[in-house]
Amino acid sequence: MTLSFDPNTTPIPSGHHIGGRFVELPGEEIQVLRPSDQVAIAPIRDGGKEAVELAVTAARRALAESRWAKIAPRERAKVLMRFAALIEESAEYLGRLEALGSSRLVSMTVTGDAVRTAGVVRYFAEYCDKIEGIVTATEADTLSFVRQEPYGIVGAIVPWNFPMITAAWKFAPALAAGNAIVMKTSELTPHSLLALADLAAKAGVPGGLLNVVNGYGHTTGAEIVRHPAIGMVSFTGSTQTGAAIMSLAAQSGIKPVTLELGGKSPQLVFADAGDLDTVATRVANAFIGNAGQVCTAGSRLIVEDKIADQLVEKLVARTKAIKAGPTWDETTTFAPVINRKQADRIDGMVRTSISQGARVITGGGMLETRNEGNFFAPTILDNVADDNIGFTDEFFGPVLTVRSFSDIEEGIALSAHPTYGLSASVHTTDVKKALKAADSIEAGMVWVNQHGRSAEFSYTAGGFKGSGFGKDMGRAGIEAYLRQKAVWVNYL
């Protein structure tokens, strides 16, 4: 199967998707650029209050007319299974659309992101008839039970770096739990989520249960958070925006939020990690993949001093072996940064880090390529102190900082971060050492001898501290879209 494609031949959806169909509404036009070459494609409009109100109205109507939360759970599951199958059938189109408009490589999207998106929908469809309550202990002639119910209408705001998958982490469990959902796309990468909403309607998901609106965070996103009919909100993005959403949710009527936010994830590598070539590939992929535009990117290498020089040398070699290029070329191995603003931000942080004492081992600036996209060179820094911006703040780009340690206690201490606690990885062949480190590191996800999520759906995603709270995926992923009701019955 040839994955490369002509970017000018892929159909691009247009408008908001509300009530099961595409809808054009007035609003500020927002240009959408292909990250690989800065060519403008299918603009969107900022929906604002009008789009959100229309979506909420459609959601109310759909819940009432379809009785989505009241029908037999297996009937909900059948509809979602059809949706998952249609996503899989459309994997080539969805993968091309994702590669066209985001920094995701086509080598990753057609057989990866699109298929995983279908898997997420299928996974939560299987949960429809497994939502259970409990009966609690009481005295005779009374019955006490706790049931789980959907909120009704929920809101979601998704990021630009993995548009399809992170959206599915939200709409799939929300629908399986019996809710309708109003989602805002990222204004940078809106089109694949619009295509998914259209596939949902074609698969038989009642129109109005999955609504997708376009716009800016401070306008359309804020309207979703503050709308009184939206019972809870799920957000994936930066820690700063997450804090603003918490505040706005409290100010506009108190509603629960789940937040999956930023990270400064450590990769803790011991001298007994095994073959160094294998380890180097693993460590490099964790900060170079998707040009480092990953919440869980392994941006801090904490390496035992016995192997530090060897490992860094091998990492440098891997940063030189990349092939930067268009996302629609299957031979490309290194993605562009999403836009110039983000590239300038990464560049500014690196320069500031250097001015504060960091030393550049490799990289340190923009790559010179024949493409018009913004490609930032994979960068490795050392001598990054705890008060250096390279340690305190998230690059969200292909930048790795290096620290070395001499014993396990020092390695675990260096892995800690005062602000973030999203994820971490531990690399060792010693199981006792791995489990001690995993127990000690304060992070919501810890991987041993890998960095990043596997293609499984049963384990949760989410962080501690400034990296957020609440969980996506796994059992906790669907429980986030349910609320508990306690019922007490006195027998007559």
Helices and strands as residue ranges (DSSP letters): G 7-9, E 16-18, E 21-23, E 29-33, E 40-45, H 48-66, H 73-89, H 91-101, H 106-108, I 109-113, H 114-125, G 128-130, E 134-136, E 142-150, E 153-157, H 163-176, E 180-184, H 191-203, E 210-213, I 217-221, H 222-226, E 232-236, H 239-251, E 257-260, E 266-269, H 276-288, G 289-292, E 300-304, H 308-320, H 340-355, E 359-362, E 379-382, H 389-392, E 399-405, H 408-415, E 420-421, E 423-427, H 431-440, E 445-448, E 464-465, E 468-469, H 474-479, E 482-490
